[in-house]
């Protein structure tokens, strides 16, 4: 007989279940933010009550619904961009401590050759599996060399898989839930963000796209940047539009943090997997960074006693 603890849902499974309600709440907020809806109204739209919604948000991201809303507002984004105009030059100074720092610093990446990209992945075996995540059901894809794809499926798994297949049409796709589960935990579970278990990432794209994606990896956990800042960082200051296209083609959602790129003036725009999910990711990261900072402060205080 299995131990009782093995029958309990994992952290990622709980977070994935929470996200369904969080998604409805964020959608309602996005459509009605000008009316400044009360928490009761948000909870009702999400299919729950005020107390349950508050408890859910604290469990899911460590913030109250009100604090989460503040974290994903235009004013918040403008403030961060104003305070750190050279975020890519001082890439690990904003919002980083503890788990957040580990998440960003211990991603080891390499790029496949232009020839491998041009062949559409011919001769490449890509293993894939679907896993729970704080942002819904995630499609995790990996080669022998490391993680190569991360997508999200709101309703139909095959739609997300077909979307990713089109990027490398000649690769061989092998379902392998066991192989990709370790990647999923390393990506989404803060307890697994350890320097001794770096997440190995393989970037498959054009030279220009890979340069943009490598620059995205410099944007810190809890930080934000703009298309123009990325264009300047790669030495192409007039290529903001091309940068936007490359960001949109990022095959490694969340890990290569295209969700941290904002439009003109700090507007939350343009995300392949939906603006609701982008807002969820930004708010979740703020909550994780705050929890990490609070934990670090507690440890430092205890050490001084």
ABEGO torsion letter per residue (X at the ends): XBBAAAABBBAAAAAAAAAAAAAAAAAAAAAAAAAGBBAAAAAAAAGBBAAAAAAAAAAAAGBBAAAAAAAABAAAAAAAAAABAAAAABAAABGBBEAAAAAAAABBBBBBBAAAAAAGGBGBBBBBBBBBBAAEBBBBBBBAAEBABBBBBAABAAAAAAAAAAABAABBBBBBAAAAAAAAAAAABAAABBAABBBBBBBBBBAAAAAAAAAAAABBBGBBBBAAAAAAAAGBAAAAAAAAAAAAABABBGABBAAABBBBGGBBBGBAAEAAAAAAAAAAAAAAAAAAAAAAAAAAAAAAX
